[in-house]
Amino acid sequence: MAFYADLHIHSKYSRATSKDCDLKHLAYWARKKGIAVVGTGDFTHPVWMSELQEQLVSAEPGLFRLKPDLEKEVSAMLPPACQGTTRFMLSVDISTISKKE
């Protein structure tokens, strides 16, 4: 099965990102652009992890989706051609830049 994924996403808690990099907006834009799987980005951030736990439910093994009430809100903002469900995969960047030494 072929699908589009974007696994390099940052949350609103990452430096220099939009305050709209929350799950609802990520799901909205993914569906609008035809992306089926989106990385959560920054899942080790404690506040972001809380939001992930509050707003996502398990879907297929290793994937999550918005809780039904949030999914309904996103669907209401989209035209019929963009209907569907966005899947989320836990992801995080690994920084290899060290400012010490």
KABEL-V708271 format. One record per backbone hydrogen bond with DSSP energy under -0.5 kcal/mol. NH is the residue of the N-H (numbers start at 1). CO is the residue of the C=O. E is the energy in kcal/mol with one decimal. If there is no record, write none. Layout:
((NH/CO/E) (NH/CO/E))
This chain:
((6/37/-2.4) (9/7/-0.7) (12/21/-1.3) (14/11/-1.6) (17/14/-0.9) (21/18/-1.6) (22/20/-1.8) (26/22/-2.6) (27/23/-2.6) (28/24/-2.5) (29/25/-2.6) (30/26/-2.1) (31/27/-2.4) (32/28/-2.2) (33/29/-1.7) (34/30/-0.6) (34/31/-0.7) (35/30/-3.1) (36/4/-2.2) (36/34/-0.5) (37/4/-1.5) (38/87/-2.7) (39/6/-2.7) (40/89/-2.5) (43/91/-1.9) (45/42/-2.5) (49/45/-2.9) (50/46/-1.7) (51/47/-1.9) (52/48/-2.7) (53/49/-2.4) (54/50/-2.0) (55/51/-2.3) (56/52/-1.9) (57/65/-2.7) (59/60/-0.7) (59/63/-2.6) (63/60/-2.6) (64/88/-2.4) (65/57/-2.4) (67/55/-2.3) (70/67/-0.6) (71/67/-2.6) (72/68/-2.2) (73/69/-1.5) (74/70/-2.2) (75/71/-2.6) (76/72/-1.9) (77/73/-0.8) (77/74/-1.1) (78/74/-0.5) (78/75/-1.2) (82/79/-2.1) (83/80/-1.5) (87/36/-2.8) (88/64/-3.1) (89/38/-2.2) (95/93/-0.6) (98/96/-0.5))
